[in-house]
Amino acid sequence: MGVIVVSGSASGIGAALRARLERDGHAVVGVDVRDAEVVADLAQPAGRAAAVAGVRARCRDRLDGLVTCAGVGPHVPDWPLIVSLDYFGSHALLVGLRDMLATGRGAAVAVSSNSSTISPIDASVVASCLAGDEAGARARVLGLSGQHAYASAKLAIARFVRRNAPQAQWAGAGVRLNAVAPGAVATPLLTAGLDDPLYGPAIRGFPIPLGGFGRPADIAAAIAFLLGPDGAFCCGTVLFADGGSDALLRADQY
């Protein structure tokens, strides 16, 4: 059994993952803006630093797993917040806690989205994220839309995973880095989107071959696989758990 940090642990996928991991005997250290062992706002640089420091103080020098679930959806009116939390908040934990992951069995999983492949993205936002230019990414999304901001931030975190997972500081140090890309999942985030007059109809009409929305527990199971010994040969994997939407819309883009 191990010690696993989960951001966004107070609700949605993060809460479902926490419940699953604790059921399996792991100790979970939650990071969230409320109801967590480490209370911090990952949308702010100071909050990210506080989160890293809080985890280090609580866990000393060793972690077995790290999952970055914290995020907001495209319906929020503050579009720059989306890139700050969904990309830069995730990135800060992955980079800031990487050295604590146990060599040989440590694993990290970032939560991306199938929006990263099937929604409109802005290449300059993605590039700014990957270059560490938060101010540039925030400024760029002001002229776009919430969906552009969300899909671009989620694509950027998936690309971060793909680019870094095979490198010396991750795979070379015996630490696995992967991502999961959920589709429409019945969480508070999705509920807020369904209530939005713009995004609600689009969400309801989105094709899901398996029918209906996913459950937070479905995504928790995918993450648990990537964290655990059954995912031991996964490195830089982006695992789609979206009921078949990506396969339906991009069958030949593989």
DOVEXMI-357271 format. One line per field, with one value per atom (N, C-alpha, C): y, x, z; residue number from 1; atom name. Coordinates in nm, 3 decimals. Example, Ala and Ser with C-alpha at 12.3 -4.5 7.8 and 13.67 -1.06 7.14 Angstrom:
v	c(-0.569:-0.450:-0.330:-0.225:-0.106:0.003)
u	c(1.319:1.230:1.320:1.285:1.367:1.290)
w	c(0.780:0.780:0.780:0.708:0.714:0.787)
nulum	c(1:1:1:2:2:2)
miro	c(N:CA:C:N:CA:C)
! end
This chain:
v	c(-0.118:0.000:0.124:0.234:0.350:0.479:0.588:0.723:0.792:0.840:0.898:1.035:1.133:1.268:1.282:1.338:1.359:1.504:1.580:1.716:1.711:1.808:1.804:1.693:1.659:1.540:1.560:1.684:1.710:1.679:1.662:1.638:1.567:1.522:1.466:1.347:1.347:1.236:1.221:1.333:1.327:1.260:1.290:1.227:1.078:1.042:0.901:0.825:0.889:0.825:0.807:0.910:0.900:0.781:0.770:0.660:0.525:0.512:0.385:0.352:0.451:0.427:0.391:0.461:0.430:0.292:0.255:0.121:0.014:0.048:-0.046:-0.043:0.041:0.042:0.148:0.238:0.345:0.461:0.536:0.661:0.773:0.856:0.962:1.098:1.181:1.320:1.406:1.466:1.547:1.690:1.748:1.889:1.953:2.052:2.117:2.252:2.328:2.457:2.441:2.320:2.293:2.143:2.108:1.967:1.878:1.920:1.843:1.855:1.760:1.767:1.889:1.921:2.040:2.133:2.242:2.337:2.445:2.453:2.548:2.573:2.691:2.730:2.712:2.606:2.575:2.666:2.754:2.850:2.968:2.978:3.091:3.043:3.118:3.076:3.055:3.143:3.127:3.001:2.971:2.851:2.724:2.728:2.611:2.587:2.696:2.683:2.630:2.678:2.632:2.484:2.442:2.302:2.210:2.247:2.167:2.161:2.277:2.281:2.200:2.209:2.134:1.984:1.939:1.796:1.750:1.828:1.791:1.783:1.877:1.876:1.755:1.716:1.604:1.469:1.460:1.330:1.308:1.405:1.396:1.388:1.277:1.275:1.164:1.106:0.992:0.988:0.968:0.944:0.821:0.752:0.640:0.678:0.781:0.821:0.965:1.023:1.160:1.167:1.224:1.239:1.383:1.448:1.587:1.593:1.594:1.596:1.737:1.829:1.959:2.033:2.086:2.160:2.217:2.307:2.365:2.346:2.355:2.331:2.457:2.442:2.556:2.653:2.614:2.700:2.814:2.809:2.916:3.047:3.159:3.286:3.341:3.293:3.339:3.245:3.274:3.182:3.170:3.279:3.262:3.166:3.161:3.067:2.924:2.892:2.756:2.713:2.796:2.757:2.759:2.855:2.864:2.741:2.691:2.574:2.444:2.430:2.300:2.264:2.363:2.331:2.366:2.493:2.535:2.478:2.459:2.394:2.250:2.178:2.040:2.032:2.116:2.118:2.144:2.239:2.274:2.156:2.076:1.960:1.851:1.827:1.724:1.754:1.878:1.917:1.933:1.993:2.023:1.903:1.794:1.675:1.555:1.572:1.460:1.390:1.465:1.403:1.321:1.338:1.260:1.124:1.103:0.977:0.864:0.756:0.647:0.582:0.579:0.517:0.369:0.329:0.189:0.154:0.233:0.203:0.329:0.445:0.569:0.592:0.656:0.682:0.811:0.884:1.006:0.997:1.050:1.053:1.192:1.252:1.381:1.358:1.439:1.427:1.527:1.473:1.553:1.547:1.535:1.527:1.487:1.422:1.395:1.523:1.633:1.763:1.802:1.747:1.782:1.735:1.639:1.587:1.613:1.639:1.650:1.786:1.880:2.016:2.113:2.233:2.332:2.375:2.383:2.428:2.547:2.617:2.729:2.693:2.682:2.636:2.730:2.860:2.954:2.941:2.905:2.881:2.757:2.652:2.529:2.557:2.630:2.661:2.746:2.842:2.925:2.843:2.753:2.665:2.584:2.520:2.432:2.509:2.638:2.723:2.785:2.760:2.815:2.960:3.008:3.148:3.160:3.164:3.169:3.300:3.411:3.540:3.543:3.487:3.483:3.395:3.280:3.190:3.253:3.317:3.383:3.496:3.573:3.684:3.634:3.527:3.476:3.426:3.358:3.300:3.405:3.526:3.632:3.660:3.637:3.661:3.537:3.429:3.302:3.263:3.150:3.102:3.009:2.978:2.885:2.748:2.704:2.573:2.570:2.678:2.685:2.677:2.753:2.755:2.616:2.550:2.419:2.315:2.305:2.204:2.228:2.354:2.386:2.351:2.383:2.350:2.199:2.126:1.980:1.915:1.973:1.923:1.950:2.068:2.101:2.005:1.967:1.876:1.737:1.696:1.566:1.569:1.679:1.689:1.695:1.761:1.761:1.618:1.540:1.401:1.324:1.336:1.263:1.301:1.430:1.477:1.439:1.437:1.420:1.278:1.198:1.064:0.979:0.983:0.897:0.953:1.073:1.142:1.093:1.137:1.089:1.119:1.236:1.273:1.197:1.130:1.049:0.900:0.849:0.707:0.669:0.756:0.727:0.721:0.784:0.780:0.674:0.592:0.484:0.529:0.643:0.695:0.700:0.641:0.638:0.760:0.824:0.938:0.908:0.917:0.890:0.989:0.979:1.066:0.986:1.033:0.978:1.090:1.055:1.154:1.116:1.166:1.134:1.205:1.150:1.219:1.284:1.283:1.341:1.250:1.301:1.223:1.298:1.227:1.287:1.338:1.457:1.524:1.661:1.729:1.867:1.958:1.935:2.014:1.996:1.872:1.846:1.903:1.891:1.945:2.095:2.165:2.308:2.337:2.253:2.269:2.245:2.145:2.115:2.229:2.302:2.415:2.540:2.539:2.656:2.661:2.776:2.782:2.759:2.785:2.764:2.621:2.574:2.444:2.327:2.353:2.245:2.166:2.232:2.156:2.079:2.138:2.071:1.945:1.953:1.837:1.725:1.762:1.662:1.595:1.669:1.614:1.547:1.543:1.488:1.336:1.277:1.132:1.051:0.957:0.866:0.724:0.652:0.521:0.424:0.426:0.335:0.382:0.505:0.555:0.617:0.739:0.804:0.854:0.929:0.983:0.877:0.894:0.808:0.841:0.754:0.776:0.814:0.897:0.926:0.799:0.695:0.570:0.504:0.526:0.471:0.531:0.661:0.729:0.694:0.684:0.643:0.507:0.416:0.283:0.291:0.378:0.394:0.452:0.549:0.610:0.508:0.431:0.330:0.228:0.193:0.103:0.164:0.291:0.356:0.373:0.391:0.404:0.271:0.164:0.038:-0.052:-0.170:-0.264:-0.316:-0.318:-0.365:-0.268:-0.143:-0.045:-0.024:-0.123:-0.107:-0.080:-0.118:-0.097:0.022:0.101:0.222:0.340:0.410:0.526:0.626:0.744:0.842:0.807:0.717:0.677:0.784:0.812:0.893:0.798:0.755:0.654:0.722:0.701:0.758:0.673:0.738:0.674:0.761:0.749:0.845:0.779:0.651:0.583:0.565:0.587:0.566:0.690:0.808:0.930:0.961:0.953:0.983:0.885:0.758:0.657:0.681:0.722:0.748:0.865:0.971:1.093:1.098:1.014:1.016:0.874:0.794:0.651:0.627:0.706:0.682:0.768:0.851:0.937:0.872:0.775:0.697:0.674)
u	c(0.084:0.000:0.088:0.037:0.122:0.053:0.128:0.078:0.061:-0.060:-0.092:-0.155:-0.104:-0.158:-0.260:-0.376:-0.481:-0.526:-0.507:-0.561:-0.706:-0.786:-0.928:-1.001:-0.953:-1.003:-1.138:-1.189:-1.312:-1.439:-1.430:-1.552:-1.520:-1.625:-1.612:-1.519:-1.438:-1.347:-1.248:-1.198:-1.101:-1.157:-1.282:-1.345:-1.367:-1.409:-1.429:-1.297:-1.190:-1.059:-1.013:-1.033:-0.995:-1.064:-1.194:-1.270:-1.216:-1.184:-1.134:-0.996:-0.908:-0.773:-0.776:-0.859:-0.868:-0.929:-1.025:-1.083:-0.977:-0.882:-0.775:-0.660:-0.672:-0.572:-0.466:-0.477:-0.379:-0.411:-0.310:-0.329:-0.334:-0.436:-0.454:-0.435:-0.357:-0.341:-0.410:-0.521:-0.596:-0.546:-0.554:-0.521:-0.642:-0.699:-0.817:-0.837:-0.934:-0.962:-1.046:-1.093:-1.172:-1.167:-1.197:-1.214:-1.100:-0.978:-0.861:-0.751:-0.659:-0.545:-0.458:-0.444:-0.368:-0.465:-0.500:-0.594:-0.515:-0.536:-0.459:-0.533:-0.513:-0.573:-0.470:-0.484:-0.387:-0.398:-0.496:-0.507:-0.413:-0.353:-0.265:-0.123:-0.021:0.117:0.145:0.096:0.120:0.052:-0.066:-0.136:-0.064:-0.005:0.071:0.192:0.263:0.379:0.337:0.223:0.174:0.135:0.077:0.039:0.160:0.263:0.385:0.448:0.456:0.515:0.432:0.300:0.212:0.226:0.235:0.253:0.388:0.491:0.624:0.627:0.562:0.561:0.486:0.379:0.296:0.357:0.419:0.464:0.614:0.683:0.828:0.894:0.959:1.038:0.997:0.876:0.841:0.692:0.662:0.526:0.527:0.415:0.401:0.321:0.238:0.157:0.112:0.083:0.036:-0.066:-0.182:-0.286:-0.335:-0.335:-0.378:-0.516:-0.618:-0.758:-0.817:-0.762:-0.824:-0.840:-0.959:-0.983:-1.123:-1.144:-1.276:-1.309:-1.437:-1.483:-1.500:-1.538:-1.545:-1.658:-1.751:-1.866:-1.834:-1.720:-1.691:-1.668:-1.713:-1.700:-1.558:-1.474:-1.335:-1.248:-1.233:-1.160:-1.012:-0.944:-0.804:-0.788:-0.891:-0.885:-0.869:-0.929:-0.923:-0.779:-0.704:-0.565:-0.480:-0.509:-0.429:-0.446:-0.568:-0.591:-0.568:-0.628:-0.625:-0.487:-0.409:-0.274:-0.170:-0.163:-0.052:-0.063:-0.184:-0.199:-0.152:-0.188:-0.146:0.006:0.058:0.200:0.283:0.238:0.314:0.329:0.224:0.233:0.321:0.305:0.385:0.533:0.569:0.711:0.758:0.675:0.717:0.729:0.658:0.660:0.726:0.775:0.832:0.943:1.029:1.142:1.101:0.976:0.929:0.875:0.849:0.788:0.891:0.849:0.939:0.997:1.127:1.194:1.158:1.118:1.087:0.941:0.864:0.721:0.634:0.696:0.621:0.550:0.434:0.358:0.279:0.266:0.186:0.088:-0.032:-0.135:-0.195:-0.194:-0.258:-0.393:-0.492:-0.625:-0.635:-0.642:-0.663:-0.812:-0.849:-0.990:-0.996:-1.106:-1.121:-1.149:-1.178:-1.189:-1.057:-0.947:-0.816:-0.800:-0.882:-0.870:-0.992:-1.108:-1.230:-1.298:-1.235:-1.288:-1.188:-1.233:-1.141:-1.038:-0.914:-0.805:-0.736:-0.659:-0.579:-0.432:-0.359:-0.220:-0.133:-0.162:-0.079:-0.100:-0.221:-0.245:-0.169:-0.176:-0.104:0.046:0.098:0.241:0.281:0.197:0.228:0.229:0.134:0.133:0.261:0.296:0.413:0.544:0.542:0.660:0.664:0.561:0.556:0.512:0.453:0.411:0.265:0.241:0.103:0.035:0.107:0.047:0.006:0.090:0.057:-0.063:-0.070:-0.183:-0.312:-0.307:-0.425:-0.473:-0.379:-0.417:-0.479:-0.424:-0.472:-0.616:-0.653:-0.787:-0.896:-0.861:-0.961:-1.032:-0.962:-1.022:-1.083:-1.095:-1.143:-1.276:-1.282:-1.403:-1.361:-1.457:-1.428:-1.391:-1.456:-1.425:-1.285:-1.244:-1.106:-1.007:-1.035:-0.944:-0.933:-1.046:-1.048:-0.976:-1.014:-0.954:-0.804:-0.765:-0.623:-0.543:-0.597:-0.527:-0.514:-0.620:-0.616:-0.524:-0.517:-0.421:-0.278:-0.256:-0.123:-0.075:-0.163:-0.119:-0.094:-0.173:-0.147:-0.013:0.017:0.146:0.262:0.241:0.346:0.377:0.273:0.291:0.366:0.322:0.384:0.531:0.560:0.697:0.790:0.739:0.826:0.834:0.730:0.727:0.850:0.901:1.015:1.150:1.152:1.278:1.344:1.470:1.552:1.491:1.426:1.374:1.248:1.187:1.069:1.101:1.088:1.114:1.256:1.350:1.489:1.515:1.427:1.438:1.347:1.284:1.199:1.061:1.013:0.881:0.797:0.678:0.589:0.497:0.486:0.399:0.302:0.172:0.069:-0.046:-0.146:-0.263:-0.388:-0.500:-0.630:-0.710:-0.788:-0.868:-1.015:-1.084:-1.226:-1.311:-1.429:-1.530:-1.630:-1.757:-1.861:-1.888:-1.860:-1.874:-1.967:-2.055:-2.157:-2.095:-2.038:-1.975:-2.041:-2.012:-2.062:-2.018:-1.899:-1.852:-1.944:-1.981:-2.070:-2.209:-2.257:-2.389:-2.394:-2.288:-2.283:-2.285:-2.218:-2.221:-2.358:-2.428:-2.563:-2.660:-2.635:-2.721:-2.691:-2.579:-2.541:-2.622:-2.682:-2.765:-2.689:-2.558:-2.477:-2.425:-2.366:-2.300:-2.394:-2.504:-2.595:-2.645:-2.703:-2.751:-2.640:-2.520:-2.408:-2.367:-2.366:-2.329:-2.433:-2.560:-2.666:-2.666:-2.626:-2.628:-2.499:-2.399:-2.269:-2.277:-2.224:-2.236:-2.148:-2.209:-2.136:-2.181:-2.101:-2.144:-2.192:-2.134:-2.179:-2.307:-2.349:-2.477:-2.466:-2.511:-2.513:-2.377:-2.380:-2.256:-2.182:-2.051:-1.973:-1.994:-1.947:-1.951:-1.812:-1.802:-1.670:-1.592:-1.663:-1.595:-1.532:-1.588:-1.529:-1.391:-1.380:-1.252:-1.154:-1.206:-1.120:-1.057:-1.134:-1.081:-0.969:-0.986:-0.882:-0.755:-0.772:-0.655:-0.587:-0.667:-0.609:-0.526:-0.574:-0.497:-0.361:-0.361:-0.235:-0.141:-0.197:-0.113:-0.054:-0.128:-0.094:-0.004:0.025:0.117:0.068:-0.063:-0.113:-0.080:-0.050:-0.010:0.141:0.216:0.360:0.435:0.379:0.449:0.393:0.308:0.253:0.343:0.383:0.471:0.434:0.385:0.342:0.209:0.134:0.004:-0.101:-0.188:-0.308:-0.426:-0.483:-0.589:-0.725:-0.793:-0.926:-1.029:-1.105:-1.216:-1.338:-1.394:-1.496:-1.616:-1.636:-1.751:-1.745:-1.629:-1.612:-1.623:-1.639:-1.657:-1.537:-1.418:-1.299:-1.284:-1.308:-1.298:-1.402:-1.522:-1.627:-1.591:-1.538:-1.514:-1.377:-1.283:-1.148:-1.099:-1.178:-1.146:-1.012:-0.975:-0.851:-0.735:-0.756:-0.648:-0.583:-0.501:-0.436:-0.292)
w	c(0.000:0.000:0.000:-0.054:-0.067:-0.027:-0.044:-0.019:-0.153:-0.180:-0.310:-0.291:-0.361:-0.359:-0.472:-0.442:-0.541:-0.532:-0.639:-0.640:-0.688:-0.644:-0.677:-0.604:-0.485:-0.413:-0.347:-0.343:-0.268:-0.346:-0.476:-0.553:-0.684:-0.752:-0.886:-0.896:-1.001:-1.027:-0.913:-0.861:-0.753:-0.629:-0.595:-0.478:-0.501:-0.623:-0.654:-0.650:-0.699:-0.695:-0.551:-0.471:-0.330:-0.264:-0.286:-0.225:-0.271:-0.397:-0.449:-0.389:-0.388:-0.337:-0.188:-0.112:0.031:0.053:-0.030:-0.021:-0.047:-0.134:-0.167:-0.067:0.036:0.142:0.133:0.034:0.021:0.114:0.151:0.223:0.119:0.125:0.026:0.093:0.028:0.070:-0.035:0.004:-0.090:-0.095:-0.215:-0.235:-0.301:-0.236:-0.292:-0.222:-0.270:-0.207:-0.081:-0.054:0.067:0.096:0.218:0.257:0.210:0.237:0.195:0.301:0.297:0.389:0.361:0.234:0.193:0.120:0.185:0.126:0.053:-0.078:-0.160:-0.290:-0.345:-0.473:-0.583:-0.661:-0.764:-0.886:-0.889:-0.998:-0.978:-0.861:-0.827:-0.801:-0.847:-0.819:-0.671:-0.586:-0.442:-0.390:-0.442:-0.400:-0.443:-0.561:-0.608:-0.519:-0.486:-0.398:-0.262:-0.212:-0.083:-0.088:-0.201:-0.217:-0.215:-0.290:-0.293:-0.154:-0.088:0.046:0.145:0.132:0.222:0.206:0.082:0.057:0.111:0.087:0.135:0.289:0.353:0.500:0.554:0.487:0.534:0.499:0.382:0.331:0.344:0.399:0.413:0.276:0.244:0.121:0.026:0.043:-0.042:-0.072:-0.201:-0.247:-0.337:-0.340:-0.432:-0.556:-0.545:-0.659:-0.649:-0.765:-0.776:-0.889:-0.862:-0.965:-0.962:-1.078:-1.086:-1.150:-1.065:-1.110:-1.110:-1.034:-1.015:-1.147:-1.170:-1.294:-1.298:-1.393:-1.419:-1.567:-1.598:-1.734:-1.816:-1.942:-2.034:-2.005:-1.917:-1.890:-1.795:-1.726:-1.629:-1.704:-1.648:-1.719:-1.724:-1.633:-1.626:-1.708:-1.839:-1.926:-1.891:-1.852:-1.810:-1.692:-1.604:-1.492:-1.541:-1.654:-1.706:-1.732:-1.803:-1.832:-1.705:-1.615:-1.493:-1.406:-1.395:-1.310:-1.384:-1.502:-1.571:-1.624:-1.666:-1.710:-1.603:-1.566:-1.480:-1.339:-1.289:-1.159:-1.161:-1.267:-1.283:-1.301:-1.389:-1.418:-1.292:-1.208:-1.089:-0.994:-0.979:-0.892:-0.953:-1.082:-1.148:-1.138:-1.164:-1.159:-1.015:-0.931:-0.795:-0.704:-0.738:-0.652:-0.718:-0.838:-0.913:-0.836:-0.771:-0.702:-0.582:-0.535:-0.420:-0.459:-0.587:-0.630:-0.620:-0.560:-0.528:-0.653:-0.662:-0.776:-0.786:-0.906:-0.931:-0.923:-0.845:-0.838:-0.834:-0.838:-0.837:-0.970:-0.964:-1.086:-1.069:-1.179:-1.182:-1.297:-1.275:-1.378:-1.383:-1.500:-1.521:-1.587:-1.550:-1.611:-1.726:-1.847:-1.967:-1.999:-2.126:-2.166:-2.312:-2.351:-2.494:-2.573:-2.502:-2.570:-2.636:-2.587:-2.642:-2.786:-2.829:-2.965:-3.051:-2.989:-3.070:-3.058:-2.989:-2.979:-3.041:-3.077:-3.134:-3.030:-3.075:-2.987:-3.052:-2.973:-3.024:-3.004:-3.114:-3.108:-3.026:-3.030:-2.956:-2.805:-2.763:-2.620:-2.575:-2.655:-2.623:-2.614:-2.712:-2.714:-2.593:-2.557:-2.440:-2.313:-2.299:-2.181:-2.173:-2.281:-2.280:-2.262:-2.300:-2.280:-2.141:-2.060:-1.926:-1.920:-2.028:-2.038:-1.995:-1.865:-1.815:-1.854:-1.842:-1.877:-2.023:-2.111:-2.253:-2.282:-2.217:-2.239:-2.189:-2.072:-2.018:-2.107:-2.160:-2.247:-2.376:-2.430:-2.558:-2.549:-2.441:-2.435:-2.420:-2.383:-2.369:-2.501:-2.612:-2.742:-2.805:-2.728:-2.785:-2.722:-2.658:-2.591:-2.479:-2.392:-2.284:-2.336:-2.444:-2.501:-2.559:-2.628:-2.678:-2.562:-2.456:-2.341:-2.278:-2.259:-2.195:-2.279:-2.406:-2.493:-2.510:-2.519:-2.537:-2.413:-2.295:-2.171:-2.153:-2.188:-2.173:-2.276:-2.396:-2.494:-2.448:-2.391:-2.343:-2.235:-2.142:-2.036:-2.093:-2.192:-2.256:-2.328:-2.395:-2.464:-2.366:-2.252:-2.150:-2.108:-2.086:-2.047:-2.156:-2.280:-2.391:-2.408:-2.395:-2.417:-2.303:-2.181:-2.065:-2.012:-2.034:-1.975:-2.009:-2.135:-2.165:-2.124:-2.068:-2.041:-1.912:-1.896:-1.785:-1.649:-1.635:-1.504:-1.467:-1.562:-1.535:-1.554:-1.675:-1.697:-1.656:-1.687:-1.653:-1.504:-1.427:-1.281:-1.220:-1.306:-1.257:-1.216:-1.272:-1.239:-1.366:-1.361:-1.477:-1.478:-1.594:-1.613:-1.727:-1.699:-1.798:-1.780:-1.865:-1.855:-1.887:-1.835:-1.871:-1.936:-2.039:-2.112:-2.100:-1.998:-1.983:-2.088:-2.110:-2.187:-2.092:-2.130:-2.046:-1.926:-1.807:-1.685:-1.590:-1.525:-1.438:-1.309:-1.315:-1.202:-1.183:-1.072:-1.056:-1.170:-1.223:-1.336:-1.457:-1.485:-1.598:-1.572:-1.450:-1.416:-1.441:-1.403:-1.428:-1.578:-1.655:-1.800:-1.859:-1.805:-1.854:-1.826:-1.718:-1.682:-1.762:-1.836:-1.914:-2.043:-2.079:-2.199:-2.328:-2.328:-2.448:-2.455:-2.346:-2.348:-2.320:-2.250:-2.215:-2.334:-2.437:-2.553:-2.624:-2.631:-2.698:-2.622:-2.489:-2.408:-2.425:-2.421:-2.433:-2.570:-2.672:-2.807:-2.849:-2.760:-2.796:-2.807:-2.913:-2.932:-2.837:-2.767:-2.679:-2.716:-2.793:-2.843:-2.736:-2.618:-2.513:-2.447:-2.476:-2.426:-2.288:-2.275:-2.144:-2.099:-1.991:-1.935:-1.853:-1.843:-1.758:-1.611:-1.525:-1.380:-1.332:-1.228:-1.173:-1.140:-1.095:-1.061:-1.182:-1.301:-1.423:-1.449:-1.429:-1.452:-1.341:-1.219:-1.107:-1.135:-1.195:-1.226:-1.329:-1.429:-1.531:-1.470:-1.381:-1.315:-1.225:-1.151:-1.062:-1.141:-1.262:-1.347:-1.382:-1.422:-1.460:-1.342:-1.223:-1.103:-1.058:-1.079:-1.016:-1.097:-1.045:-1.108:-1.243:-1.265:-1.394:-1.507:-1.472:-1.573:-1.578:-1.532:-1.516:-1.646:-1.761:-1.888:-1.964:-1.901:-1.962:-1.931:-2.035:-2.021:-2.129:-2.090:-2.189:-2.253:-2.193:-2.245:-2.214:-2.311:-2.286:-2.304:-2.194:-2.195:-2.206:-2.318:-2.337:-2.265:-2.177:-2.106:-2.131:-2.251:-2.295:-2.362:-2.339:-2.396:-2.546:-2.605:-2.748:-2.834:-2.775:-2.854:-2.942:-2.885:-2.965:-3.081:-3.055:-3.161:-3.270:-3.229:-3.328:-3.418:-3.359:-3.434:-3.501:-3.455:-3.510:-3.536:-3.597:-3.613:-3.678:-3.776:-3.850:-3.802:-3.702:-3.653:-3.532:-3.564:-3.460:-3.499)
nulum	c(1:1:1:2:2:2:3:3:3:4:4:4:5:5:5:6:6:6:7:7:7:8:8:8:9:9:9:10:10:10:11:11:11:12:12:12:13:13:13:14:14:14:15:15:15:16:16:16:17:17:17:18:18:18:19:19:19:20:20:20:21:21:21:22:22:22:23:23:23:24:24:24:25:25:25:26:26:26:27:27:27:28:28:28:29:29:29:30:30:30:31:31:31:32:32:32:33:33:33:34:34:34:35:35:35:36:36:36:37:37:37:38:38:38:39:39:39:40:40:40:41:41:41:42:42:42:43:43:43:44:44:44:45:45:45:46:46:46:47:47:47:48:48:48:49:49:49:50:50:50:51:51:51:52:52:52:53:53:53:54:54:54:55:55:55:56:56:56:57:57:57:58:58:58:59:59:59:60:60:60:61:61:61:62:62:62:63:63:63:64:64:64:65:65:65:66:66:66:67:67:67:68:68:68:69:69:69:70:70:70:71:71:71:72:72:72:73:73:73:74:74:74:75:75:75:76:76:76:77:77:77:78:78:78:79:79:79:80:80:80:81:81:81:82:82:82:83:83:83:84:84:84:85:85:85:86:86:86:87:87:87:88:88:88:89:89:89:90:90:90:91:91:91:92:92:92:93:93:93:94:94:94:95:95:95:96:96:96:97:97:97:98:98:98:99:99:99:100:100:100:101:101:101:102:102:102:103:103:103:104:104:104:105:105:105:106:106:106:107:107:107:108:108:108:109:109:109:110:110:110:111:111:111:112:112:112:113:113:113:114:114:114:115:115:115:116:116:116:117:117:117:118:118:118:119:119:119:120:120:120:121:121:121:122:122:122:123:123:123:124:124:124:125:125:125:126:126:126:127:127:127:128:128:128:129:129:129:130:130:130:131:131:131:132:132:132:133:133:133:134:134:134:135:135:135:136:136:136:137:137:137:138:138:138:139:139:139:140:140:140:141:141:141:142:142:142:143:143:143:144:144:144:145:145:145:146:146:146:147:147:147:148:148:148:149:149:149:150:150:150:151:151:151:152:152:152:153:153:153:154:154:154:155:155:155:156:156:156:157:157:157:158:158:158:159:159:159:160:160:160:161:161:161:162:162:162:163:163:163:164:164:164:165:165:165:166:166:166:167:167:167:168:168:168:169:169:169:170:170:170:171:171:171:172:172:172:173:173:173:174:174:174:175:175:175:176:176:176:177:177:177:178:178:178:179:179:179:180:180:180:181:181:181:182:182:182:183:183:183:184:184:184:185:185:185:186:186:186:187:187:187:188:188:188:189:189:189:190:190:190:191:191:191:192:192:192:193:193:193:194:194:194:195:195:195:196:196:196:197:197:197:198:198:198:199:199:199:200:200:200:201:201:201:202:202:202:203:203:203:204:204:204:205:205:205:206:206:206:207:207:207:208:208:208:209:209:209:210:210:210:211:211:211:212:212:212:213:213:213:214:214:214:215:215:215:216:216:216:217:217:217:218:218:218:219:219:219:220:220:220:221:221:221:222:222:222:223:223:223:224:224:224:225:225:225:226:226:226:227:227:227:228:228:228:229:229:229:230:230:230:231:231:231:232:232:232:233:233:233:234:234:234:235:235:235:236:236:236:237:237:237:238:238:238:239:239:239:240:240:240:241:241:241:242:242:242:243:243:243:244:244:244:245:245:245:246:246:246:247:247:247:248:248:248:249:249:249:250:250:250:251:251:251:252:252:252:253:253:253:254:254:254)
miro	c(N:CA:C:N:CA:C:N:CA:C:N:CA:C:N:CA:C:N:CA:C:N:CA:C:N:CA:C:N:CA:C:N:CA:C:N:CA:C:N:CA:C:N:CA:C:N:CA:C:N:CA:C:N:CA:C:N:CA:C:N:CA:C:N:CA:C:N:CA:C:N:CA:C:N:CA:C:N:CA:C:N:CA:C:N:CA:C:N:CA:C:N:CA:C:N:CA:C:N:CA:C:N:CA:C:N:CA:C:N:CA:C:N:CA:C:N:CA:C:N:CA:C:N:CA:C:N:CA:C:N:CA:C:N:CA:C:N:CA:C:N:CA:C:N:CA:C:N:CA:C:N:CA:C:N:CA:C:N:CA:C:N:CA:C:N:CA:C:N:CA:C:N:CA:C:N:CA:C:N:CA:C:N:CA:C:N:CA:C:N:CA:C:N:CA:C:N:CA:C:N:CA:C:N:CA:C:N:CA:C:N:CA:C:N:CA:C:N:CA:C:N:CA:C:N:CA:C:N:CA:C:N:CA:C:N:CA:C:N:CA:C:N:CA:C:N:CA:C:N:CA:C:N:CA:C:N:CA:C:N:CA:C:N:CA:C:N:CA:C:N:CA:C:N:CA:C:N:CA:C:N:CA:C:N:CA:C:N:CA:C:N:CA:C:N:CA:C:N:CA:C:N:CA:C:N:CA:C:N:CA:C:N:CA:C:N:CA:C:N:CA:C:N:CA:C:N:CA:C:N:CA:C:N:CA:C:N:CA:C:N:CA:C:N:CA:C:N:CA:C:N:CA:C:N:CA:C:N:CA:C:N:CA:C:N:CA:C:N:CA:C:N:CA:C:N:CA:C:N:CA:C:N:CA:C:N:CA:C:N:CA:C:N:CA:C:N:CA:C:N:CA:C:N:CA:C:N:CA:C:N:CA:C:N:CA:C:N:CA:C:N:CA:C:N:CA:C:N:CA:C:N:CA:C:N:CA:C:N:CA:C:N:CA:C:N:CA:C:N:CA:C:N:CA:C:N:CA:C:N:CA:C:N:CA:C:N:CA:C:N:CA:C:N:CA:C:N:CA:C:N:CA:C:N:CA:C:N:CA:C:N:CA:C:N:CA:C:N:CA:C:N:CA:C:N:CA:C:N:CA:C:N:CA:C:N:CA:C:N:CA:C:N:CA:C:N:CA:C:N:CA:C:N:CA:C:N:CA:C:N:CA:C:N:CA:C:N:CA:C:N:CA:C:N:CA:C:N:CA:C:N:CA:C:N:CA:C:N:CA:C:N:CA:C:N:CA:C:N:CA:C:N:CA:C:N:CA:C:N:CA:C:N:CA:C:N:CA:C:N:CA:C:N:CA:C:N:CA:C:N:CA:C:N:CA:C:N:CA:C:N:CA:C:N:CA:C:N:CA:C:N:CA:C:N:CA:C:N:CA:C:N:CA:C:N:CA:C:N:CA:C:N:CA:C:N:CA:C:N:CA:C:N:CA:C:N:CA:C:N:CA:C:N:CA:C:N:CA:C:N:CA:C:N:CA:C:N:CA:C:N:CA:C:N:CA:C:N:CA:C:N:CA:C:N:CA:C:N:CA:C:N:CA:C:N:CA:C:N:CA:C:N:CA:C:N:CA:C:N:CA:C:N:CA:C:N:CA:C:N:CA:C:N:CA:C:N:CA:C:N:CA:C:N:CA:C:N:CA:C:N:CA:C:N:CA:C:N:CA:C:N:CA:C:N:CA:C:N:CA:C:N:CA:C:N:CA:C:N:CA:C:N:CA:C:N:CA:C:N:CA:C:N:CA:C:N:CA:C:N:CA:C:N:CA:C:N:CA:C:N:CA:C:N:CA:C:N:CA:C:N:CA:C:N:CA:C:N:CA:C:N:CA:C:N:CA:C:N:CA:C:N:CA:C:N:CA:C:N:CA:C:N:CA:C:N:CA:C:N:CA:C:N:CA:C:N:CA:C:N:CA:C:N:CA:C:N:CA:C)
! end
